[in-house]
Amino acid sequence: MIDPALNELIGAIYDATIEPRLWHDAIDRVRQRYQFQIAILAINRLPDMSPVVQVPCNVPPWFVEHAGDYVDAIPELWGGLATIARLPLEEPIIQSQVYDFHKHPDNRWYAEWSQPQGIVDQLVIGLVNDPTTVASLGMGVHHSRPPITGEELDEMRLLAPHLRRAATISNLIGAAREEVASFRAAFDVIGSGALIVDADLRIRHANRAADAMLREADPIRSVDGRLHLAHDLVPGRLEEAVRATAGRPEVELGRRGIAIPARRKDGSAISVHVLPLERRTVATGAERGAVAAVFIADSAAPWTAATDAVAILYDLTPAEGRVFELVVAGRSSQQIAKELGIAMSTLRTHLLRVFNKTGRHSRTQLVRLASEIKLPL
């Protein structure tokens, strides 16, 4: 049964994607729903970590002003940068399950940032981690908060793909949104192809970059006025995602429409992202009947590895994909749980879902699948 409050929260996140001034309210609603002391949404471009979105909630002004002074101390509390880089996207990670940060009581972040606010742990959801962008939502656990429950983690897993989609699209719109007065104006000038479509994928509007792509029929084309990917790696994913945005609670969209893989004629990888618009036509300037915005962006990495192929073809979450990858690499359950910073019970849940989605029933069969499968060229 769908929780109306959760669905409204997801809607608030998408509203903030359209209108950035709404980000604080959306993230603070997340913080309060899960009883965290503070929350910080950070979307940064690499390599200079220039901010795209920075949203601190319930953080004292002094700490907001000086937080940057402590950034270099953070990796130590997670066991190093290599540990942070291995954490899967969309998975709510409790810091104390990854590394005993109490080993470093003199760490400046711990001593001068966390402890003065009564924060004894934190939960982080990685949203983007590629060569161009890093984004995450971090939430501080106050010493008075009851332990985080499995039910709360499961609900945060439902929320995570929506946050990831919002972070990804906010990054694509980026600086253009700061320079113009409306989402529609930014939509029209961004470098990525962007289109507004109805539930049947009929094109209602295309920006300049998308118009050029349509003229070349690469990597998108118009067939009787309907949007098609010229070379989608998993046919039907775009249609499925767009139709899931029409007349249905937004929580049901889930991971559909995040980083749909496709290629250009020259074989280079692109990613397609779908943003629900049906309840936002006024804010976006879209005409009646429009249900989604579709963004066409160069992919940060090619779709080549066997583990990537399995994740794409079987719609594995990033955490499930990492579990699959580590199983194929021969890691034990204990090693996988430690590397991903998750409890053994969570690992068992992820592994069961990998078995169910792939139709395999053992680790040996997963290894065989990895050796046999490949993406279409």
C-alpha positions in Angstrom: 0.0 0.0 0.0 1.3 3.4 -1.0 2.1 5.9 1.8 0.6 9.2 0.7 3.0 11.1 2.9 6.0 9.4 1.2 4.5 10.1 -2.2 4.1 13.7 -1.3 7.7 13.9 -0.1 8.9 12.4 -3.4 6.8 15.0 -5.2 8.5 17.8 -3.2 11.9 16.5 -4.3 10.8 16.7 -8.0 9.3 20.2 -7.3 12.8 21.3 -6.0 14.4 19.9 -9.2 12.2 22.4 -11.1 12.5 25.2 -8.6 15.8 25.1 -6.6 14.5 27.5 -3.9 12.4 24.6 -2.7 15.3 22.3 -2.0 15.6 23.3 1.7 12.0 22.4 2.4 12.2 19.1 0.6 15.4 18.0 2.3 14.2 19.2 5.7 11.1 17.1 5.3 13.3 14.1 4.7 15.3 14.9 7.8 12.2 15.2 10.0 10.5 12.1 8.6 13.5 10.0 9.7 14.3 11.9 12.9 17.8 13.0 12.0 19.5 15.9 13.7 20.9 17.5 10.6 20.8 16.8 6.8 23.1 18.1 4.0 22.4 17.6 0.3 25.6 18.2 -1.7 25.9 18.1 -5.5 29.4 19.0 -6.7 31.1 19.0 -10.1 34.6 17.5 -10.4 37.5 18.0 -10.4 37.2 21.3 -8.4 34.1 20.3 -6.3 32.3 23.4 -7.5 28.8 23.3 -5.9 25.7 22.8 -8.0 23.4 22.4 -5.0 24.3 22.8 -1.4 21.4 22.4 1.1 22.2 22.3 4.9 19.2 21.7 7.1 19.1 22.4 10.9 22.9 22.9 10.8 23.9 25.9 13.1 25.1 28.9 11.0 28.6 28.7 12.4 29.0 25.1 11.3 27.7 25.9 7.8 30.2 28.8 7.5 33.2 26.6 8.6 32.3 23.2 7.3 34.7 23.5 4.4 37.6 23.8 6.9 37.0 20.2 7.9 36.5 18.4 4.6 40.0 16.9 4.5 39.3 15.2 7.9 36.2 13.3 6.7 37.8 10.4 4.7 39.6 9.2 7.9 36.3 8.6 9.6 35.2 6.3 6.8 38.4 4.3 6.6 39.8 6.3 3.7 38.9 7.5 0.2 39.1 4.0 -1.3 36.4 2.8 1.1 34.1 5.8 0.3 34.6 5.2 -3.5 33.4 1.5 -3.1 30.1 2.4 -1.4 27.2 1.7 -3.7 24.8 4.4 -4.9 21.2 4.5 -3.6 22.1 2.4 -0.6 21.6 4.0 2.8 24.9 3.5 4.6 25.3 3.8 8.4 28.8 5.1 9.0 29.4 3.0 12.1 28.8 -0.2 10.1 31.5 0.7 7.7 34.2 1.9 10.1 34.7 2.5 13.8 35.2 6.2 13.6 35.5 6.4 17.4 39.1 5.2 16.9 39.8 8.8 15.9 38.6 11.0 18.8 41.0 13.7 17.8 39.8 13.9 14.3 38.8 17.6 13.7 35.5 16.8 12.0 34.5 14.4 14.9 35.8 16.6 17.7 34.7 20.1 16.4 31.8 19.3 14.1 29.9 16.2 15.2 30.3 16.1 18.9 29.3 19.7 19.6 26.0 19.0 17.9 25.4 15.7 19.7 25.9 13.7 16.6 27.1 10.2 17.2 26.7 8.6 13.8 25.5 9.4 10.3 23.6 7.9 7.5 24.7 8.7 3.9 23.0 7.9 0.6 25.4 8.2 -2.4 23.5 9.7 -5.4 26.1 10.3 -8.1 29.7 9.2 -8.3 31.3 9.5 -11.7 34.2 11.3 -13.3 32.2 14.6 -13.6 30.0 14.7 -10.5 29.7 13.6 -6.9 26.5 13.9 -5.0 25.2 12.6 -1.7 22.7 13.2 1.1 24.2 12.9 4.6 22.1 12.9 7.8 23.4 13.2 11.3 22.2 10.8 14.0 21.7 12.5 17.4 22.6 10.6 20.5 18.9 10.8 21.6 17.6 9.1 18.5 16.5 5.5 18.7 18.5 3.0 16.5 17.7 3.1 12.8 15.3 0.2 12.0 15.3 -2.1 9.0 11.9 -0.7 8.0 13.3 2.8 7.9 16.2 1.6 5.8 13.8 -0.1 3.4 11.8 3.1 3.0 14.9 5.1 2.4 15.8 2.7 -0.4 12.4 3.6 -2.0 13.3 7.3 -1.6 16.9 7.0 -2.9 16.3 6.5 -6.7 14.1 9.6 -6.7 16.9 11.6 -5.0 19.4 10.2 -7.4 17.2 11.2 -10.4 16.7 14.7 -9.0 20.5 15.1 -8.3 21.4 13.9 -11.8 18.9 16.2 -13.6 19.8 19.2 -11.3 23.4 18.7 -12.4 22.4 18.7 -16.1 20.5 21.9 -15.7 23.2 23.3 -13.5 24.5 26.8 -14.0 21.8 27.6 -16.7 19.1 27.5 -14.0 21.0 30.1 -12.0 21.3 32.5 -14.9 17.6 32.5 -16.1 14.3 33.1 -14.4 12.5 29.9 -15.2 13.0 26.2 -15.6 11.7 26.4 -19.2 14.4 29.0 -20.1 17.1 26.9 -18.6 15.7 23.8 -20.3 16.0 25.4 -23.7 19.7 26.5 -23.4 21.4 23.5 -21.6 23.9 21.6 -23.7 22.2 18.2 -23.2 19.3 17.3 -25.4 16.0 17.7 -23.5 12.4 17.1 -24.6 8.9 17.3 -23.2 6.6 14.4 -24.1 3.2 13.0 -23.4 2.3 9.5 -22.2 2.6 8.2 -25.8 6.0 9.7 -26.2 4.6 12.3 -28.6 7.1 15.2 -28.6 5.5 18.4 -27.3 8.7 20.5 -27.1 12.4 20.0 -27.8 15.3 22.2 -26.9 18.0 23.3 -29.3 20.3 20.4 -28.6 17.5 17.9 -29.0 16.4 19.5 -32.2 19.9 19.0 -33.6 19.8 15.4 -32.5 16.4 14.8 -34.1 17.6 16.3 -37.4 20.6 13.9 -37.4 18.4 11.0 -36.1 21.2 10.4 -33.6 20.9 9.4 -30.9 17.1 10.1 -31.0 14.6 10.2 -33.8 11.0 11.2 -34.3 8.7 8.5 -35.8 5.3 10.0 -36.6 6.0 12.7 -34.0 6.9 10.2 -31.2 10.3 10.0 -29.5 12.5 7.0 -30.1 16.0 6.1 -29.2 18.0 5.3 -32.3 19.9 2.6 -30.6 18.7 1.6 -27.1 20.5 -1.2 -25.4 17.4 -2.6 -23.7 14.4 -1.9 -25.9 11.3 -0.5 -24.2 12.9 1.1 -21.1 12.2 4.7 -22.2 8.6 3.9 -23.1 8.1 2.1 -19.8 9.5 5.0 -17.8 7.5 7.7 -19.5 4.2 5.8 -19.2 4.9 5.2 -15.5 4.8 8.9 -14.9 1.3 9.3 -16.2 -1.6 9.3 -13.8 0.2 7.2 -11.2 1.7 8.0 -7.8 5.3 9.1 -8.3 6.7 6.7 -5.8 5.8 3.9 -8.3 8.3 5.3 -10.8 11.1 3.9 -8.7 14.3 3.3 -10.6 12.7 3.4 -14.0 14.0 6.2 -16.1 17.4 6.7 -14.4 20.4 6.3 -16.7 18.6 4.4 -19.5 21.6 3.1 -21.6 21.8 3.9 -25.3 24.4 4.7 -28.0 25.1 7.1 -30.7 25.8 6.0 -34.3 29.5 6.1 -33.5 29.1 3.7 -30.6 29.6 6.2 -27.8 27.5 5.8 -24.7 24.7 8.0 -23.7 22.3 8.0 -20.7 18.7 9.0 -20.8 16.9 10.3 -17.7 13.1 10.8 -17.2 11.6 13.5 -14.9 7.9 13.3 -14.1 6.1 16.5 -15.0 2.4 15.8 -14.9 1.8 17.7 -11.7 4.3 20.4 -12.7 3.1 21.7 -16.0 2.5 25.2 -14.7 5.9 25.4 -13.0 7.7 24.2 -16.2 5.6 25.9 -18.8 4.7 22.6 -20.4 1.4 22.3 -22.2 -1.5 20.3 -20.9 -1.0 16.6 -21.5 2.7 16.6 -21.1 3.8 14.0 -18.5 7.6 13.9 -18.6 10.8 15.6 -19.5 13.5 13.4 -21.2 17.1 14.4 -20.9 19.8 12.9 -23.3 23.3 13.2 -21.9 26.7 11.8 -22.6 27.4 8.9 -20.3 30.3 9.3 -17.9 31.5 5.7 -18.7 30.9 3.3 -21.6 28.5 0.4 -21.1 31.0 -2.5 -21.6 31.7 -4.6 -18.5 29.9 -7.9 -18.0 28.7 -6.7 -14.6 27.4 -3.5 -16.1 25.6 -5.5 -18.7 23.9 -7.7 -16.2 22.9 -4.7 -14.1 21.4 -3.0 -17.2 19.6 -6.1 -18.6 18.2 -7.3 -15.3 17.5 -3.8 -13.8 19.7 -4.3 -10.7 20.0 -1.5 -8.3 23.5 -0.1 -7.8 23.9 -2.0 -4.6 22.6 -5.3 -6.2 25.0 -4.7 -9.1 27.9 -4.3 -6.7 26.9 -7.5 -4.9 26.8 -9.3 -8.2 30.2 -7.9 -9.1 31.8 -9.0 -5.8 30.2 -12.5 -6.0 31.7 -13.0 -9.5 35.1 -11.8 -8.1 34.9 -14.6 -5.6 34.4 -12.6 -2.4 32.8 -14.2 0.6 29.6 -12.9 2.2 31.6 -11.4 5.1 34.0 -9.7 2.7 31.1 -8.3 0.6 29.2 -6.9 3.6 32.3 -5.2 4.9 33.3 -3.7 1.6 29.8 -2.3 1.0 29.3 -1.2 4.6 26.1 -3.1 5.0 24.8 -5.7 7.6 24.8 -9.4 6.7 21.0 -9.4 6.8 21.0 -6.6 4.2 23.5 -8.5 2.0 21.3 -11.6 2.1 18.3 -9.4 0.9 20.4 -8.0 -1.9 21.7 -11.4 -3.0 18.2 -12.9 -3.0 17.0 -10.1 -5.2 19.9 -10.7 -7.6 18.9 -14.4 -7.8 15.3 -13.5 -8.4 15.9 -10.8 -11.0 18.5 -12.9 -13.0 16.6 -16.2 -12.6 19.8 -17.8 -11.2 19.9 -19.8 -7.9 23.5 -20.0 -6.9 26.8 -18.1 -6.9 28.2 -20.5 -9.5 25.3 -19.7 -11.8 26.0 -16.0 -11.4 29.6 -16.5 -12.3 28.5 -18.4 -15.4 26.1 -15.6 -16.3 28.9 -13.0 -16.1 31.0 -15.0 -18.5 28.2 -15.5 -21.1 26.5 -12.1 -21.2 27.3 -9.0 -23.2 25.6 -5.9 -24.4 24.6 -5.5 -28.0 27.1 -3.4 -30.0 
